[in-house]
Amino acid sequence: MITEEQFAAIKRLIVSENCMIDRFEHYVSEIKEPQLKEDMQKLTAALKNQRSGLLTCLEDNNGN
């Protein structure tokens, strides 16, 4: 089990990741080439799924 401090630090990192994902989504929204845009949207979705899985795992393992 991780400590409360470790848990809080990881959550802060996830918040930072959220900001990066938001910026990345903005960048992707401006791409004009359809295939590149689709590929980048898939990458963004994968990042969101990874983040969601990490949050779920953290909360399950920390009893929250």
All heavy atoms as TSV, in Angstrom:
chain	resi	resn	atom	element	x	y	z
A	1	MET	N	N	0.843	-1.187	0.000
A	1	MET	CA	C	0.000	0.000	0.000
A	1	MET	C	C	0.885	1.247	0.000
A	1	MET	O	O	1.935	1.258	0.619
A	1	MET	CB	C	-0.910	-0.016	1.224
A	1	MET	CG	C	-1.866	1.138	1.267
A	1	MET	SD	S	-2.958	1.047	2.687
A	1	MET	CE	C	-4.492	0.887	1.848
A	2	ILE	N	N	0.442	2.256	-0.696
A	2	ILE	CA	C	1.219	3.491	-0.761
A	2	ILE	C	C	0.778	4.436	0.356
A	2	ILE	O	O	-0.338	4.339	0.870
A	2	ILE	CB	C	1.081	4.169	-2.140
A	2	ILE	CG1	C	-0.362	4.564	-2.423
A	2	ILE	CG2	C	1.618	3.262	-3.223
A	2	ILE	CD1	C	-0.548	5.339	-3.711
A	3	THR	N	N	1.661	5.366	0.682
A	3	THR	CA	C	1.344	6.330	1.728
A	3	THR	C	C	0.413	7.407	1.180
A	3	THR	O	O	0.275	7.572	-0.042
A	3	THR	CB	C	2.620	7.008	2.259
A	3	THR	OG1	O	3.172	7.815	1.215
A	3	THR	CG2	C	3.639	5.983	2.745
A	4	GLU	N	N	-0.195	8.134	2.078
A	4	GLU	CA	C	-1.071	9.245	1.680
A	4	GLU	C	C	-0.297	10.288	0.880
A	4	GLU	O	O	-0.814	10.848	-0.079
A	4	GLU	CB	C	-1.716	9.895	2.907
A	4	GLU	CG	C	-2.773	9.049	3.565
A	4	GLU	CD	C	-4.007	8.847	2.695
A	4	GLU	OE1	O	-4.413	9.789	1.983
A	4	GLU	OE2	O	-4.555	7.727	2.724
A	5	GLU	N	N	0.955	10.544	1.282
A	5	GLU	CA	C	1.778	11.519	0.580
A	5	GLU	C	C	2.076	11.062	-0.846
A	5	GLU	O	O	2.020	11.853	-1.791
A	5	GLU	CB	C	3.090	11.771	1.334
A	5	GLU	CG	C	2.924	12.457	2.662
A	5	GLU	CD	C	2.525	11.506	3.798
A	5	GLU	OE1	O	2.733	10.267	3.675
A	5	GLU	OE2	O	1.991	11.989	4.798
A	6	GLN	N	N	2.396	9.778	-0.999
A	6	GLN	CA	C	2.656	9.234	-2.330
A	6	GLN	C	C	1.396	9.307	-3.187
A	6	GLN	O	O	1.453	9.669	-4.359
A	6	GLN	CB	C	3.140	7.788	-2.235
A	6	GLN	CG	C	4.517	7.649	-1.639
A	6	GLN	CD	C	4.858	6.209	-1.308
A	6	GLN	OE1	O	4.009	5.423	-0.899
A	6	GLN	NE2	N	6.127	5.861	-1.484
A	7	PHE	N	N	0.271	8.959	-2.590
A	7	PHE	CA	C	-1.003	9.005	-3.302
A	7	PHE	C	C	-1.296	10.427	-3.778
A	7	PHE	O	O	-1.660	10.647	-4.937
A	7	PHE	CB	C	-2.120	8.492	-2.397
A	7	PHE	CG	C	-3.461	8.418	-3.060
A	7	PHE	CD1	C	-3.758	7.369	-3.919
A	7	PHE	CD2	C	-4.429	9.381	-2.823
A	7	PHE	CE1	C	-5.000	7.284	-4.533
A	7	PHE	CE2	C	-5.667	9.302	-3.433
A	7	PHE	CZ	C	-5.961	8.257	-4.288
A	8	ALA	N	N	-1.111	11.403	-2.895
A	8	ALA	CA	C	-1.363	12.803	-3.253
A	8	ALA	C	C	-0.411	13.260	-4.357
A	8	ALA	O	O	-0.820	13.976	-5.280
A	8	ALA	CB	C	-1.218	13.690	-2.015
A	9	ALA	N	N	0.846	12.842	-4.290
A	9	ALA	CA	C	1.822	13.231	-5.310
A	9	ALA	C	C	1.443	12.649	-6.677
A	9	ALA	O	O	1.528	13.337	-7.700
A	9	ALA	CB	C	3.223	12.772	-4.910
A	10	ILE	N	N	1.004	11.410	-6.687
A	10	ILE	CA	C	0.598	10.781	-7.946
A	10	ILE	C	C	-0.631	11.476	-8.514
A	10	ILE	O	O	-0.720	11.733	-9.710
A	10	ILE	CB	C	0.369	9.270	-7.752
A	10	ILE	CG1	C	1.701	8.582	-7.445
A	10	ILE	CG2	C	-0.276	8.654	-8.991
A	10	ILE	CD1	C	1.570	7.153	-6.958
A	11	LYS	N	N	-1.571	11.827	-7.653
A	11	LYS	CA	C	-2.758	12.544	-8.128
A	11	LYS	C	C	-2.377	13.903	-8.716
A	11	LYS	O	O	-2.951	14.326	-9.717
A	11	LYS	CB	C	-3.785	12.692	-7.015
A	11	LYS	CG	C	-4.555	11.406	-6.763
A	11	LYS	CD	C	-5.863	11.706	-6.123
A	11	LYS	CE	C	-6.919	11.020	-6.923
A	11	LYS	NZ	N	-8.238	11.128	-6.406
A	12	ARG	N	N	-1.396	14.586	-8.120
A	12	ARG	CA	C	-0.933	15.867	-8.680
A	12	ARG	C	C	-0.328	15.658	-10.069
A	12	ARG	O	O	-0.533	16.470	-10.975
A	12	ARG	CB	C	0.072	16.540	-7.747
A	12	ARG	CG	C	-0.567	17.179	-6.523
A	12	ARG	CD	C	0.411	18.069	-5.772
A	12	ARG	NE	N	1.578	17.380	-5.278
A	12	ARG	CZ	C	1.660	16.716	-4.124
A	12	ARG	NH1	N	0.611	16.660	-3.321
A	12	ARG	NH2	N	2.777	16.125	-3.763
A	13	LEU	N	N	0.408	14.571	-10.237
A	13	LEU	CA	C	0.962	14.265	-11.553
A	13	LEU	C	C	-0.143	14.018	-12.571
A	13	LEU	O	O	-0.049	14.438	-13.726
A	13	LEU	CB	C	1.877	13.040	-11.479
A	13	LEU	CG	C	3.216	13.259	-10.793
A	13	LEU	CD1	C	3.938	11.923	-10.643
A	13	LEU	CD2	C	4.062	14.246	-11.555
A	14	ILE	N	N	-1.203	13.365	-12.135
A	14	ILE	CA	C	-2.318	13.091	-13.040
A	14	ILE	C	C	-3.014	14.387	-13.434
A	14	ILE	O	O	-3.420	14.561	-14.583
A	14	ILE	CB	C	-3.291	12.072	-12.416
A	14	ILE	CG1	C	-2.597	10.705	-12.333
A	14	ILE	CG2	C	-4.586	11.977	-13.214
A	14	ILE	CD1	C	-3.336	9.666	-11.536
A	15	VAL	N	N	-3.116	15.326	-12.520
A	15	VAL	CA	C	-3.690	16.629	-12.842
A	15	VAL	C	C	-2.845	17.316	-13.912
A	15	VAL	O	O	-3.367	17.880	-14.873
A	15	VAL	CB	C	-3.827	17.512	-11.577
A	15	VAL	CG1	C	-4.145	18.950	-11.935
A	15	VAL	CG2	C	-4.902	16.950	-10.658
A	16	SER	N	N	-1.522	17.230	-13.763
A	16	SER	CA	C	-0.627	17.803	-14.776
A	16	SER	C	C	-0.828	17.107	-16.111
A	16	SER	O	O	-0.839	17.751	-17.167
A	16	SER	CB	C	0.829	17.662	-14.346
A	16	SER	OG	O	1.075	18.448	-13.217
A	17	GLU	N	N	-0.984	15.785	-16.072
A	17	GLU	CA	C	-1.224	15.025	-17.295
A	17	GLU	C	C	-2.533	15.486	-17.945
A	17	GLU	O	O	-2.623	15.599	-19.164
A	17	GLU	CB	C	-1.269	13.536	-16.991
A	17	GLU	CG	C	-1.416	12.679	-18.227
A	17	GLU	CD	C	-1.436	11.202	-17.912
A	17	GLU	OE1	O	-1.918	10.808	-16.841
A	17	GLU	OE2	O	-0.978	10.431	-18.759
A	18	ASN	N	N	-3.549	15.769	-17.144
A	18	ASN	CA	C	-4.819	16.264	-17.683
A	18	ASN	C	C	-4.611	17.551	-18.468
A	18	ASN	O	O	-5.171	17.726	-19.548
A	18	ASN	CB	C	-5.831	16.522	-16.557
A	18	ASN	CG	C	-6.363	15.261	-15.938
A	18	ASN	OD1	O	-6.247	14.176	-16.496
A	18	ASN	ND2	N	-6.940	15.397	-14.765
A	19	CYS	N	N	-3.795	18.443	-17.933
A	19	CYS	CA	C	-3.514	19.708	-18.622
A	19	CYS	C	C	-2.810	19.454	-19.950
A	19	CYS	O	O	-3.137	20.080	-20.966
A	19	CYS	CB	C	-2.667	20.620	-17.741
A	19	CYS	SG	S	-3.524	21.228	-16.283
A	20	MET	N	N	-1.864	18.514	-19.943
A	20	MET	CA	C	-1.157	18.203	-21.189
A	20	MET	C	C	-2.107	17.579	-22.206
A	20	MET	O	O	-2.038	17.903	-23.393
A	20	MET	CB	C	0.012	17.261	-20.905
A	20	MET	CG	C	1.152	17.956	-20.203
A	20	MET	SD	S	2.631	16.939	-20.043
A	20	MET	CE	C	2.101	15.718	-18.862
A	21	ILE	N	N	-2.993	16.719	-21.755
A	21	ILE	CA	C	-3.959	16.098	-22.664
A	21	ILE	C	C	-4.868	17.170	-23.262
A	21	ILE	O	O	-5.163	17.150	-24.458
A	21	ILE	CB	C	-4.768	14.992	-21.962
A	21	ILE	CG1	C	-3.875	13.777	-21.694
A	21	ILE	CG2	C	-5.979	14.586	-22.799
A	21	ILE	CD1	C	-4.511	12.705	-20.824
A	22	ASP	N	N	-5.306	18.114	-22.442
A	22	ASP	CA	C	-6.150	19.204	-22.952
A	22	ASP	C	C	-5.431	19.999	-24.037
A	22	ASP	O	O	-6.013	20.315	-25.073
A	22	ASP	CB	C	-6.563	20.142	-21.817
A	22	ASP	CG	C	-7.584	19.528	-20.888
A	22	ASP	OD1	O	-8.216	18.504	-21.258
A	22	ASP	OD2	O	-7.761	20.067	-19.778
A	23	ARG	N	N	-4.158	20.323	-23.799
A	23	ARG	CA	C	-3.386	21.057	-24.800
A	23	ARG	C	C	-3.201	20.226	-26.069
A	23	ARG	O	O	-3.286	20.740	-27.183
A	23	ARG	CB	C	-2.026	21.468	-24.248
A	23	ARG	CG	C	-2.140	22.687	-23.349
A	23	ARG	CD	C	-0.775	23.160	-22.925
A	23	ARG	NE	N	-0.701	22.860	-21.503
A	23	ARG	CZ	C	0.389	22.542	-20.840
A	23	ARG	NH1	N	1.541	22.483	-21.456
A	23	ARG	NH2	N	0.357	22.300	-19.569
A	24	PHE	N	N	-2.956	18.937	-25.889
A	24	PHE	CA	C	-2.782	18.048	-27.025
A	24	PHE	C	C	-4.072	17.970	-27.843
A	24	PHE	O	O	-4.038	18.022	-29.068
A	24	PHE	CB	C	-2.374	16.655	-26.522
A	24	PHE	CG	C	-1.879	15.738	-27.594
A	24	PHE	CD1	C	-0.640	15.944	-28.178
A	24	PHE	CD2	C	-2.635	14.666	-28.015
A	24	PHE	CE1	C	-0.168	15.103	-29.171
A	24	PHE	CE2	C	-2.178	13.814	-29.005
A	24	PHE	CZ	C	-0.942	14.029	-29.575
A	25	GLU	N	N	-5.218	17.883	-27.158
A	25	GLU	CA	C	-6.498	17.856	-27.865
A	25	GLU	C	C	-6.706	19.131	-28.669
A	25	GLU	O	O	-7.225	19.091	-29.787
A	25	GLU	CB	C	-7.658	17.661	-26.884
A	25	GLU	CG	C	-7.791	16.251	-26.385
A	25	GLU	CD	C	-8.963	16.088	-25.443
A	25	GLU	OE1	O	-9.132	16.912	-24.512
A	25	GLU	OE2	O	-9.712	15.114	-25.642
A	26	HIS	N	N	-6.323	20.257	-28.115
A	26	HIS	CA	C	-6.445	21.523	-28.836
A	26	HIS	C	C	-5.578	21.493	-30.100
A	26	HIS	O	O	-6.032	21.880	-31.180
A	26	HIS	CB	C	-6.048	22.702	-27.946
A	26	HIS	CG	C	-6.054	24.006	-28.674
A	26	HIS	ND1	N	-7.215	24.648	-29.040
A	26	HIS	CD2	C	-5.030	24.766	-29.134
A	26	HIS	CE1	C	-6.908	25.761	-29.688
A	26	HIS	NE2	N	-5.594	25.852	-29.756
A	27	TYR	N	N	-4.353	21.014	-29.949
A	27	TYR	CA	C	-3.453	20.900	-31.100
A	27	TYR	C	C	-4.064	19.984	-32.166
A	27	TYR	O	O	-4.092	20.323	-33.343
A	27	TYR	CB	C	-2.096	20.361	-30.637
A	27	TYR	CG	C	-1.203	19.906	-31.765
A	27	TYR	CD1	C	-0.576	20.832	-32.587
A	27	TYR	CD2	C	-1.006	18.554	-32.015
A	27	TYR	CE1	C	0.234	20.418	-33.634
A	27	TYR	CE2	C	-0.195	18.132	-33.064
A	27	TYR	CZ	C	0.421	19.069	-33.860
A	27	TYR	OH	O	1.215	18.659	-34.892
A	28	VAL	N	N	-4.569	18.835	-31.748
A	28	VAL	CA	C	-5.151	17.866	-32.685
A	28	VAL	C	C	-6.358	18.472	-33.397
A	28	VAL	O	O	-6.573	18.235	-34.588
A	28	VAL	CB	C	-5.533	16.561	-31.958
A	28	VAL	CG1	C	-6.348	15.633	-32.843
A	28	VAL	CG2	C	-4.283	15.842	-31.458
A	29	SER	N	N	-7.134	19.287	-32.704
A	29	SER	CA	C	-8.332	19.871	-33.313
A	29	SER	C	C	-7.989	20.793	-34.488
A	29	SER	O	O	-8.828	21.036	-35.351
A	29	SER	CB	C	-9.154	20.637	-32.279
A	29	SER	OG	O	-8.514	21.847	-31.909
A	30	GLU	N	N	-6.756	21.272	-34.512
A	30	GLU	CA	C	-6.345	22.173	-35.584
A	30	GLU	C	C	-5.689	21.453	-36.764
A	30	GLU	O	O	-5.381	22.083	-37.769
A	30	GLU	CB	C	-5.417	23.235	-35.017
A	30	GLU	CG	C	-6.138	24.125	-34.012
A	30	GLU	CD	C	-5.282	25.255	-33.497
A	30	GLU	OE1	O	-4.125	25.407	-33.940
A	30	GLU	OE2	O	-5.780	26.004	-32.651
A	31	ILE	N	N	-5.491	20.156	-36.665
A	31	ILE	CA	C	-4.897	19.381	-37.766
A	31	ILE	C	C	-5.921	19.257	-38.888
A	31	ILE	O	O	-7.079	18.932	-38.653
A	31	ILE	CB	C	-4.446	17.991	-37.274
A	31	ILE	CG1	C	-3.306	18.131	-36.255
A	31	ILE	CG2	C	-4.007	17.120	-38.454
A	31	ILE	CD1	C	-2.898	16.831	-35.611
A	32	LYS	N	N	-5.483	19.502	-40.095
A	32	LYS	CA	C	-6.385	19.475	-41.253
A	32	LYS	C	C	-6.358	18.146	-42.008
A	32	LYS	O	O	-7.339	17.749	-42.599
A	32	LYS	CB	C	-6.025	20.604	-42.233
A	32	LYS	CG	C	-6.101	21.987	-41.612
A	32	LYS	CD	C	-7.490	22.334	-41.151
A	32	LYS	CE	C	-7.515	23.747	-40.589
A	32	LYS	NZ	N	-8.456	23.929	-39.527
A	33	GLU	N	N	-5.220	17.460	-42.000
A	33	GLU	CA	C	-5.085	16.222	-42.762
A	33	GLU	C	C	-5.862	15.102	-42.053
A	33	GLU	O	O	-5.589	14.783	-40.898
A	33	GLU	CB	C	-3.599	15.867	-42.883
A	33	GLU	CG	C	-3.273	14.890	-43.993
A	33	GLU	CD	C	-3.515	13.452	-43.584
A	33	GLU	OE1	O	-3.025	13.044	-42.535
A	33	GLU	OE2	O	-4.220	12.753	-44.317
A	34	PRO	N	N	-6.871	14.514	-42.717
A	34	PRO	CA	C	-7.786	13.565	-42.066
A	34	PRO	C	C	-7.114	12.351	-41.429
A	34	PRO	O	O	-7.455	11.996	-40.290
A	34	PRO	CB	C	-8.729	13.131	-43.189
A	34	PRO	CG	C	-8.637	14.198	-44.223
A	34	PRO	CD	C	-7.256	14.765	-44.114
A	35	GLN	N	N	-6.182	11.706	-42.102
A	35	GLN	CA	C	-5.564	10.493	-41.550
A	35	GLN	C	C	-4.720	10.815	-40.329
A	35	GLN	O	O	-4.771	10.118	-39.321
A	35	GLN	CB	C	-4.723	9.768	-42.602
A	35	GLN	CG	C	-4.172	8.431	-42.124
A	35	GLN	CD	C	-5.259	7.453	-41.700
A	35	GLN	OE1	O	-6.200	7.224	-42.442
A	35	GLN	NE2	N	-5.143	6.889	-40.512
A	36	LEU	N	N	-3.949	11.896	-40.412
A	36	LEU	CA	C	-3.135	12.307	-39.277
A	36	LEU	C	C	-4.025	12.678	-38.096
A	36	LEU	O	O	-3.759	12.291	-36.953
A	36	LEU	CB	C	-2.236	13.482	-39.662
A	36	LEU	CG	C	-1.361	14.048	-38.548
A	36	LEU	CD1	C	-0.437	12.981	-37.989
A	36	LEU	CD2	C	-0.567	15.246	-39.064
A	37	LYS	N	N	-5.102	13.409	-38.370
A	37	LYS	CA	C	-6.018	13.805	-37.304
A	37	LYS	C	C	-6.623	12.571	-36.628
A	37	LYS	O	O	-6.694	12.496	-35.399
A	37	LYS	CB	C	-7.123	14.700	-37.866
A	37	LYS	CG	C	-8.028	15.258	-36.802
A	37	LYS	CD	C	-8.946	16.316	-37.376
A	37	LYS	CE	C	-9.625	17.038	-36.244
A	37	LYS	NZ	N	-9.928	18.407	-36.565
A	38	GLU	N	N	-7.044	11.586	-37.424
A	38	GLU	CA	C	-7.624	10.366	-36.863
A	38	GLU	C	C	-6.601	9.618	-35.994
A	38	GLU	O	O	-6.921	9.170	-34.889
A	38	GLU	CB	C	-8.113	9.456	-37.987
A	38	GLU	CG	C	-8.748	8.172	-37.489
A	38	GLU	CD	C	-9.207	7.264	-38.616
A	38	GLU	OE1	O	-9.486	7.758	-39.727
A	38	GLU	OE2	O	-9.279	6.056	-38.375
A	39	ASP	N	N	-5.366	9.515	-36.481
A	39	ASP	CA	C	-4.318	8.842	-35.713
A	39	ASP	C	C	-4.048	9.559	-34.393
A	39	ASP	O	O	-3.879	8.924	-33.346
A	39	ASP	CB	C	-3.026	8.755	-36.532
A	39	ASP	CG	C	-3.138	7.797	-37.709
A	39	ASP	OD1	O	-4.084	6.976	-37.737
A	39	ASP	OD2	O	-2.275	7.879	-38.610
A	40	MET	N	N	-4.012	10.868	-34.443
A	40	MET	CA	C	-3.751	11.648	-33.232
A	40	MET	C	C	-4.924	11.549	-32.246
A	40	MET	O	O	-4.719	11.533	-31.033
A	40	MET	CB	C	-3.464	13.102	-33.593
A	40	MET	CG	C	-2.217	13.269	-34.455
A	40	MET	SD	S	-0.720	12.652	-33.683
A	40	MET	CE	C	-0.208	14.092	-32.810
A	41	GLN	N	N	-6.146	11.474	-32.767
A	41	GLN	CA	C	-7.302	11.303	-31.895
A	41	GLN	C	C	-7.253	9.946	-31.196
A	41	GLN	O	O	-7.608	9.829	-30.019
A	41	GLN	CB	C	-8.596	11.461	-32.692
A	41	GLN	CG	C	-8.877	12.894	-33.072
A	41	GLN	CD	C	-10.029	13.042	-34.049
A	41	GLN	OE1	O	-10.327	12.142	-34.832
A	41	GLN	NE2	N	-10.674	14.194	-34.021
A	42	LYS	N	N	-6.791	8.922	-31.901
A	42	LYS	CA	C	-6.639	7.599	-31.289
A	42	LYS	C	C	-5.588	7.634	-30.185
A	42	LYS	O	O	-5.767	7.025	-29.129
A	42	LYS	CB	C	-6.259	6.557	-32.344
A	42	LYS	CG	C	-7.392	6.197	-33.277
A	42	LYS	CD	C	-6.938	5.214	-34.333
A	42	LYS	CE	C	-8.045	4.916	-35.330
A	42	LYS	NZ	N	-7.570	4.040	-36.425
A	43	LEU	N	N	-4.499	8.338	-30.436
A	43	LEU	CA	C	-3.462	8.481	-29.430
A	43	LEU	C	C	-3.997	9.205	-28.195
A	43	LEU	O	O	-3.744	8.799	-27.059
A	43	LEU	CB	C	-2.261	9.235	-30.011
A	43	LEU	CG	C	-1.099	9.499	-29.070
A	43	LEU	CD1	C	-0.536	8.204	-28.525
A	43	LEU	CD2	C	-0.025	10.290	-29.789
A	44	THR	N	N	-4.761	10.260	-28.409
A	44	THR	CA	C	-5.357	11.001	-27.294
A	44	THR	C	C	-6.293	10.102	-26.496
A	44	THR	O	O	-6.279	10.117	-25.256
A	44	THR	CB	C	-6.122	12.238	-27.814
A	44	THR	OG1	O	-5.227	13.053	-28.569
A	44	THR	CG2	C	-6.696	13.055	-26.679
A	45	ALA	N	N	-7.096	9.305	-27.173
A	45	ALA	CA	C	-8.014	8.383	-26.484
A	45	ALA	C	C	-7.229	7.368	-25.658
A	45	ALA	O	O	-7.614	7.050	-24.526
A	45	ALA	CB	C	-8.905	7.680	-27.500
A	46	ALA	N	N	-6.116	6.887	-26.190
A	46	ALA	CA	C	-5.287	5.933	-25.451
A	46	ALA	C	C	-4.710	6.577	-24.191
A	46	ALA	O	O	-4.670	5.948	-23.127
A	46	ALA	CB	C	-4.170	5.408	-26.346
A	47	LEU	N	N	-4.288	7.825	-24.297
A	47	LEU	CA	C	-3.769	8.543	-23.127
A	47	LEU	C	C	-4.839	8.687	-22.053
A	47	LEU	O	O	-4.580	8.506	-20.862
A	47	LEU	CB	C	-3.258	9.922	-23.533
A	47	LEU	CG	C	-1.981	9.965	-24.356
A	47	LEU	CD1	C	-1.748	11.377	-24.893
A	47	LEU	CD2	C	-0.800	9.501	-23.533
A	48	LYS	N	N	-6.061	9.011	-22.477
A	48	LYS	CA	C	-7.162	9.166	-21.526
A	48	LYS	C	C	-7.487	7.840	-20.851
A	48	LYS	O	O	-7.740	7.795	-19.644
A	48	LYS	CB	C	-8.402	9.710	-22.230
A	48	LYS	CG	C	-8.291	11.158	-22.607
A	48	LYS	CD	C	-9.558	11.604	-23.307
A	48	LYS	CE	C	-9.549	13.053	-23.648
A	48	LYS	NZ	N	-10.806	13.475	-24.286
A	49	ASN	N	N	-7.485	6.757	-21.614
A	49	ASN	CA	C	-7.765	5.441	-21.036
A	49	ASN	C	C	-6.691	5.036	-20.041
A	49	ASN	O	O	-6.989	4.474	-18.989
A	49	ASN	CB	C	-7.884	4.389	-22.145
A	49	ASN	CG	C	-9.167	4.527	-22.921
A	49	ASN	OD1	O	-10.142	5.081	-22.452
A	49	ASN	ND2	N	-9.161	4.022	-24.139
A	50	GLN	N	N	-5.444	5.320	-20.367
A	50	GLN	CA	C	-4.344	5.002	-19.468
A	50	GLN	C	C	-4.495	5.784	-18.164
A	50	GLN	O	O	-4.342	5.233	-17.083
A	50	GLN	CB	C	-3.010	5.335	-20.132
A	50	GLN	CG	C	-1.822	5.089	-19.240
A	50	GLN	CD	C	-0.516	5.516	-19.878
A	50	GLN	OE1	O	-0.477	5.975	-21.005
A	50	GLN	NE2	N	0.559	5.366	-19.161
A	51	ARG	N	N	-4.796	7.055	-18.280
A	51	ARG	CA	C	-4.974	7.900	-17.094
A	51	ARG	C	C	-6.132	7.397	-16.244
A	51	ARG	O	O	-6.020	7.279	-15.026
A	51	ARG	CB	C	-5.231	9.348	-17.526
A	51	ARG	CG	C	-5.517	10.281	-16.371
A	51	ARG	CD	C	-6.143	11.576	-16.827
A	51	ARG	NE	N	-7.399	11.302	-17.498
A	51	ARG	CZ	C	-7.945	12.075	-18.418
A	51	ARG	NH1	N	-7.359	13.167	-18.792
A	51	ARG	NH2	N	-9.088	11.755	-18.964
A	52	SER	N	N	-7.228	7.052	-16.876
A	52	SER	CA	C	-8.397	6.555	-16.160
A	52	SER	C	C	-8.082	5.255	-15.433
A	52	SER	O	O	-8.460	5.062	-14.276
A	52	SER	CB	C	-9.550	6.346	-17.146
A	52	SER	OG	O	-10.663	5.818	-16.492
A	53	GLY	N	N	-7.375	4.362	-16.107
A	53	GLY	CA	C	-6.996	3.097	-15.480
A	53	GLY	C	C	-6.078	3.307	-14.297
A	53	GLY	O	O	-6.203	2.623	-13.273
A	54	LEU	N	N	-5.165	4.246	-14.407
A	54	LEU	CA	C	-4.253	4.540	-13.310
A	54	LEU	C	C	-5.016	5.079	-12.109
A	54	LEU	O	O	-4.793	4.657	-10.973
A	54	LEU	CB	C	-3.185	5.541	-13.753
A	54	LEU	CG	C	-2.184	5.978	-12.686
A	54	LEU	CD1	C	-1.435	4.782	-12.126
A	54	LEU	CD2	C	-1.212	6.994	-13.257
A	55	LEU	N	N	-5.937	5.997	-12.349
A	55	LEU	CA	C	-6.731	6.534	-11.248
A	55	LEU	C	C	-7.532	5.447	-10.544
A	55	LEU	O	O	-7.567	5.380	-9.321
A	55	LEU	CB	C	-7.687	7.621	-11.766
A	55	LEU	CG	C	-7.099	8.995	-11.976
A	55	LEU	CD1	C	-8.105	9.899	-12.673
A	55	LEU	CD2	C	-6.667	9.601	-10.663
A	56	THR	N	N	-8.159	4.581	-11.327
A	56	THR	CA	C	-8.949	3.493	-10.756
A	56	THR	C	C	-8.067	2.575	-9.916
A	56	THR	O	O	-8.411	2.214	-8.796
A	56	THR	CB	C	-9.640	2.693	-11.878
A	56	THR	OG1	O	-10.511	3.565	-12.596
A	56	THR	CG2	C	-10.444	1.537	-11.321
A	57	CYS	N	N	-6.917	2.223	-10.460
A	57	CYS	CA	C	-5.991	1.351	-9.743
A	57	CYS	C	C	-5.522	1.994	-8.450
A	57	CYS	O	O	-5.478	1.351	-7.402
A	57	CYS	CB	C	-4.798	1.043	-10.649
A	57	CYS	SG	S	-3.595	-0.074	-9.934
A	58	LEU	N	N	-5.176	3.261	-8.502
A	58	LEU	CA	C	-4.725	3.963	-7.297
A	58	LEU	C	C	-5.805	3.979	-6.233
A	58	LEU	O	O	-5.548	3.706	-5.059
A	58	LEU	CB	C	-4.343	5.404	-7.643
A	58	LEU	CG	C	-2.982	5.639	-8.238
A	58	LEU	CD1	C	-2.841	7.101	-8.641
A	58	LEU	CD2	C	-1.901	5.238	-7.279
A	59	GLU	N	N	-7.014	4.308	-6.641
A	59	GLU	CA	C	-8.088	4.407	-5.672
A	59	GLU	C	C	-8.443	3.035	-5.092
A	59	GLU	O	O	-8.690	2.912	-3.899
A	59	GLU	CB	C	-9.292	5.089	-6.307
A	59	GLU	CG	C	-9.021	6.564	-6.545
A	59	GLU	CD	C	-10.086	7.287	-7.326
A	59	GLU	OE1	O	-11.022	6.641	-7.827
A	59	GLU	OE2	O	-9.981	8.529	-7.432
A	60	ASP	N	N	-8.398	2.002	-5.928
A	60	ASP	CA	C	-8.675	0.643	-5.440
A	60	ASP	C	C	-7.605	0.192	-4.447
A	60	ASP	O	O	-7.911	-0.407	-3.420
A	60	ASP	CB	C	-8.737	-0.345	-6.606
A	60	ASP	CG	C	-9.984	-0.183	-7.450
A	60	ASP	OD1	O	-10.910	0.547	-7.027
A	60	ASP	OD2	O	-10.017	-0.779	-8.543
A	61	ASN	N	N	-6.351	0.487	-4.760
A	61	ASN	CA	C	-5.250	0.047	-3.904
A	61	ASN	C	C	-5.083	0.881	-2.644
A	61	ASN	O	O	-4.476	0.441	-1.690
A	61	ASN	CB	C	-3.924	0.043	-4.684
A	61	ASN	CG	C	-3.856	-1.080	-5.671
A	61	ASN	OD1	O	-4.356	-2.167	-5.412
A	61	ASN	ND2	N	-3.266	-0.835	-6.821
A	62	ASN	N	N	-5.631	2.058	-2.649
A	62	ASN	CA	C	-5.500	2.928	-1.498
A	62	ASN	C	C	-6.751	2.926	-0.629
A	62	ASN	O	O	-6.820	3.619	0.362
A	62	ASN	CB	C	-5.137	4.352	-1.933
A	62	ASN	CG	C	-4.356	5.080	-0.869
A	62	ASN	OD1	O	-3.476	4.520	-0.261
A	62	ASN	ND2	N	-4.692	6.331	-0.639
A	63	GLY	N	N	-7.762	2.184	-1.043
A	63	GLY	CA	C	-8.978	2.092	-0.234
A	63	GLY	C	C	-9.854	3.308	-0.286
A	63	GLY	O	O	-10.709	3.508	0.567
A	64	ASN	N	N	-9.690	4.159	-1.304
A	64	ASN	CA	C	-10.515	5.363	-1.427
A	64	ASN	C	C	-11.676	5.120	-2.339
A	64	ASN	O	O	-11.689	4.388	-3.218
A	64	ASN	CB	C	-9.675	6.537	-1.972
A	64	ASN	CG	C	-8.656	7.013	-0.963
A	64	ASN	OD1	O	-8.866	6.906	0.232
A	64	ASN	ND2	N	-7.538	7.509	-1.447
